[in-house]
Amino acid sequence: MVDGRVGPTRGGDSPPHTHGGHGPALALVVVTRDRPPVFARCVMPGLRQIRHQDVDVVVVDQTTGTATSRLLEELPWVRQLRSGPGLSRGRNVGVAATSAQIVAFTDDDVEFGTDWLPRIRALFADPAIGVVCGRGVDSQGRPLPHRRAGIYRWPTSPFGLGHGFNMAFRRDALDDAGPFDEALGAGSSVPSAEDTDMIYRVMRSGWSALCDDRLVVVHHTWRTAHAERAAHRAYGMGFAVQTLKHTRAGDTVAIRIAAREVMGHIVWSAVSLGRRDRRAFGHQGAWARGFGAGIARGVRRRERLQDADH
């Protein structure tokens, strides 16, 4: 598949795995960029384990050099594609490269078990389900923030509903919502929110979101304290930019959702301060700085658009 940005580096001339003579029922898309050691340590063991599962596995490699390609030579059942930078761009490339009716996503710093993909397939038995979201634990087994298990519909807030490292979509839902926003996500100028933006758009298109506590992956802890704060700043920026994008399109529900989310962060900041939890308070402060930067970015963009109109 070549569109000026993307070309298969290995296995691109081979057809995808099939399911019952048609397209594969399930595909797994992993995007990786410049982290071969992380890829090898975290997600690669899971890719080895699913060799005999009926899954079309696509790795979109954005790495400079050939280190990841050499690792994937050990996994001939995995299709490798190349793309330019950007998590959303890579995910769009992965979706376009497979005909699967269900497309699951995880990250290169995630470890998953052999039952993860079969569970995802089973959870789509209800035809109203457009997105399935699981939960994550860190390297020490501590649960990461997540919403209570259940079925959610629009106008539910997408924030905290799911994570990009453990989510799957029905292809029809992706078709209704449109592609991942390539202005959002790691590798773009707004390095987050591509997952919550897609979940929100899928629900707004009339599909249900299913959160299941049994769908668990390990999201490995490898960032420094400084990098963790930078990640929370990115979350705040993505939250602001995503909200502004939808409100400018006339979606007033997005404003109400954002107001509740901001209040929640204010409350959690106060709780962290009261507990003298410096780490959590620092994360909230970083999120608030990112939120402010996202608002300022949106204001500047609006001013530029107004100037262009005049």
C-alpha positions in Angstrom: 0.0 0.0 0.0 1.6 3.2 -1.2 0.1 6.7 -0.9 3.1 8.9 -0.9 3.6 8.4 2.8 3.3 4.7 3.4 4.8 1.5 1.8 5.1 -2.1 3.0 8.6 -3.0 4.0 7.9 -6.7 4.4 5.0 -9.0 3.7 3.2 -6.3 1.9 2.6 -8.4 -1.1 1.0 -11.2 0.9 -2.7 -11.2 1.5 -4.0 -10.7 5.0 -5.0 -13.7 7.1 -8.5 -14.8 6.2 -11.4 -15.8 8.3 -13.9 -18.2 6.8 -12.9 -17.2 3.2 -13.7 -13.6 3.8 -11.8 -10.8 5.5 -10.3 -11.5 8.9 -12.7 -11.1 11.8 -10.2 -9.4 14.0 -7.1 -7.3 13.4 -4.5 -5.9 15.8 -2.7 -2.7 14.9 0.4 -1.5 16.8 2.2 1.7 15.9 5.8 2.1 17.1 8.3 4.9 16.7 12.0 4.9 17.7 11.6 2.6 20.7 13.0 -0.8 19.5 14.1 -1.8 23.1 10.7 -1.0 24.5 9.0 -2.8 21.6 11.1 -5.9 22.1 10.6 -6.0 25.9 6.9 -5.2 26.1 4.7 -6.0 23.1 6.8 -8.4 21.2 6.2 -11.4 23.6 2.5 -10.9 23.1 2.9 -10.9 19.3 4.8 -14.2 19.5 2.0 -15.8 21.5 -0.8 -15.0 19.0 0.9 -16.7 16.1 -1.8 -19.4 15.8 -4.8 -17.1 16.6 -7.0 -16.0 13.7 -5.8 -12.4 13.8 -4.4 -10.1 11.1 -1.5 -8.4 12.9 -0.2 -5.1 11.5 2.7 -3.2 12.9 3.1 0.3 11.5 6.7 1.2 12.0 7.7 4.9 12.2 11.2 4.2 13.5 14.2 5.8 12.0 16.5 3.0 10.8 16.0 -0.7 10.7 16.1 -1.9 14.3 12.4 -2.6 14.6 12.4 -4.3 11.1 15.1 -6.6 12.3 13.1 -7.6 15.3 10.0 -8.3 13.2 12.0 -10.7 11.0 11.4 -13.1 13.9 7.6 -12.8 13.4 6.9 -13.7 9.8 3.1 -13.7 10.4 3.2 -10.0 11.3 2.7 -7.5 8.5 4.9 -4.5 8.7 4.1 -1.2 7.1 6.0 2.1 7.2 4.5 5.6 7.7 5.5 9.1 8.5 5.3 10.2 12.2 2.1 10.5 14.2 0.2 8.0 16.2 -3.1 8.8 14.5 -1.5 8.7 11.1 -0.1 5.2 11.9 -3.5 4.0 13.2 -5.2 5.2 10.0 -2.7 3.4 7.9 -3.2 0.2 9.9 -7.0 0.4 9.6 -6.8 0.9 5.8 -4.4 -2.0 5.5 -6.8 -4.6 6.9 -10.4 -5.7 6.0 -11.1 -6.9 9.5 -14.6 -6.3 10.9 -13.0 -5.6 14.4 -9.8 -3.6 14.8 -8.0 -3.7 18.1 -5.2 -1.3 19.1 -2.4 -1.4 21.7 0.9 0.4 22.2 4.5 -0.8 21.9 5.0 -0.5 25.7 2.1 -2.8 26.6 2.1 -6.5 27.6 -1.0 -8.6 26.9 -1.9 -12.3 27.4 -3.2 -14.9 25.1 -6.8 -14.4 26.1 -6.9 -10.7 25.4 -7.8 -10.8 21.7 -10.3 -13.7 22.1 -12.1 -11.7 24.8 -12.3 -8.7 22.6 -13.8 -10.7 19.8 -16.4 -12.1 22.2 -17.4 -8.7 23.5 -18.6 -7.6 20.1 -21.4 -10.2 20.1 -23.9 -7.3 20.7 -24.3 -5.6 17.3 -24.9 -2.2 19.0 -21.4 -2.2 20.5 -19.1 0.1 18.5 -16.1 0.3 20.8 -14.8 -2.0 23.5 -12.5 -0.5 26.2 -10.4 -2.5 28.7 -8.3 -1.5 31.7 -4.6 -1.3 32.4 -2.3 -1.9 35.3 1.2 -0.6 35.6 4.4 -2.6 35.9 3.8 -3.2 39.7 0.2 -4.4 39.0 -1.5 -1.2 40.3 -4.7 -0.3 38.4 -4.6 2.7 36.2 -7.6 5.2 36.3 -10.6 3.7 34.5 -14.3 4.0 34.3 -16.6 1.4 36.0 -17.5 -1.6 33.9 -20.7 -1.2 31.9 -22.2 0.0 28.6 -22.1 3.7 27.9 -23.8 5.8 25.3 -23.5 9.4 24.1 -23.5 12.0 25.8 -21.1 10.1 28.2 -17.8 11.8 28.7 -15.1 9.9 26.8 -12.3 11.0 29.2 -11.3 8.1 31.3 -13.7 5.8 29.5 -10.9 4.1 27.5 -7.2 4.1 26.7 -5.5 3.9 23.4 -3.4 1.1 24.6 -6.5 -1.2 25.2 -9.3 -0.5 22.9 -11.0 -2.0 19.8 -13.6 -0.7 17.3 -16.1 -2.2 15.0 -15.2 -1.3 11.4 -18.7 0.1 10.8 -18.3 2.4 13.8 -15.0 3.6 12.4 -16.6 4.2 9.0 -19.3 6.3 10.7 -17.0 8.3 12.8 -14.3 8.9 10.2 -10.5 8.5 10.5 -8.4 9.3 13.6 -7.7 13.0 13.7 -4.1 13.3 12.6 -3.8 16.7 14.4 -4.0 14.7 17.7 -1.9 12.1 19.3 1.8 11.3 19.9 4.0 12.7 17.1 1.6 15.6 16.3 1.6 19.1 17.7 -1.1 18.0 20.2 0.4 14.8 21.6 -2.7 13.2 23.1 -6.5 12.8 22.8 -6.6 10.8 19.6 -8.2 7.9 21.5 -10.8 9.9 23.5 -11.7 11.9 20.4 -12.4 8.7 18.4 -14.4 7.1 21.3 -16.5 10.3 21.6 -17.2 10.5 17.8 -18.1 6.8 17.7 -20.6 7.2 20.6 -22.0 10.4 19.0 -22.6 8.4 15.8 -25.0 6.3 17.7 -22.8 3.3 18.8 -22.4 2.0 22.4 -19.2 1.7 24.3 -18.5 -1.3 26.4 -16.0 -1.2 29.3 -15.0 -4.6 30.7 -12.7 -5.1 33.7 -11.7 -8.5 32.5 -9.9 -7.0 29.5 -6.6 -6.2 31.2 -3.2 -5.3 29.8 0.0 -4.2 31.5 1.0 -0.7 30.5 4.6 -0.8 31.6 6.1 2.0 33.7 9.3 3.3 32.1 9.0 7.1 32.1 11.0 9.3 34.4 9.1 11.6 36.8 9.7 14.5 34.4 8.4 12.5 31.5 5.2 11.6 33.5 4.5 15.3 34.1 5.1 16.0 30.5 2.6 13.2 29.6 0.0 14.8 31.9 0.6 18.2 30.4 -0.1 16.6 27.0 -3.3 15.1 28.3 -4.5 18.5 29.4 -3.6 20.1 26.1 -5.4 17.3 24.2 -8.5 17.7 26.4 -8.7 21.4 25.6 -8.0 21.1 21.9 -10.5 18.2 21.5 -13.2 20.1 23.3 -12.7 23.3 21.3 -12.8 21.3 18.0 -16.2 19.9 18.8 -17.7 23.1 20.3 -16.7 25.0 17.2 -18.6 22.5 15.1 -21.7 23.3 17.2 -21.5 20.5 19.7 -22.7 22.1 22.9 -22.6 18.8 24.7 -18.8 18.9 24.5 -18.8 22.1 26.6 -21.0 20.5 29.4 -18.7 17.4 29.4 -15.6 19.6 29.6 -17.0 21.6 32.5 -17.6 18.5 34.6 -14.2 17.2 33.8 -12.5 20.4 34.8 -14.4 20.4 38.1 -13.2 16.9 38.7 -9.6 17.9 38.2 -10.0 20.8 40.6 -11.5 18.5 43.3 -8.7 15.9 42.7 -6.1 18.7 43.0 -7.5 19.7 46.4 -7.6 16.1 47.5 -3.9 15.6 46.5 -2.9 18.8 48.3 -4.8 17.7 51.4 -3.1 14.3 51.4 0.3 15.9 50.7 0.6 13.7 47.7 3.2 15.7 45.8 3.3 13.3 42.8 -0.4 13.4 42.2 -0.5 17.2 42.8 2.3 17.6 40.3 0.4 15.6 37.7 -2.7 17.8 38.2 -0.6 20.9 37.9 1.0 19.7 34.7 -2.5 18.8 33.4 -3.7 22.4 34.2 -0.7 23.9 32.4 -1.4 21.8 29.4 -5.1 22.7 29.5 -4.1 26.4 29.5 -1.7 25.9 26.6 -4.5 24.1 24.6 -6.9 26.9 25.2 -4.3 29.5 24.1 -3.6 27.4 21.1 -7.2 27.3 20.1 -7.7 31.0 20.6 -4.7 31.7 18.3 -6.0 29.4 15.7 -9.4 31.0 15.8 -7.8 34.4 15.4 -5.8 33.2 12.4 -9.0 31.8 10.8 -10.8 35.1 11.4 -7.9 37.1 9.8 -8.0 34.7 6.8 -11.7 35.3 6.4 -11.1 39.1 6.3 
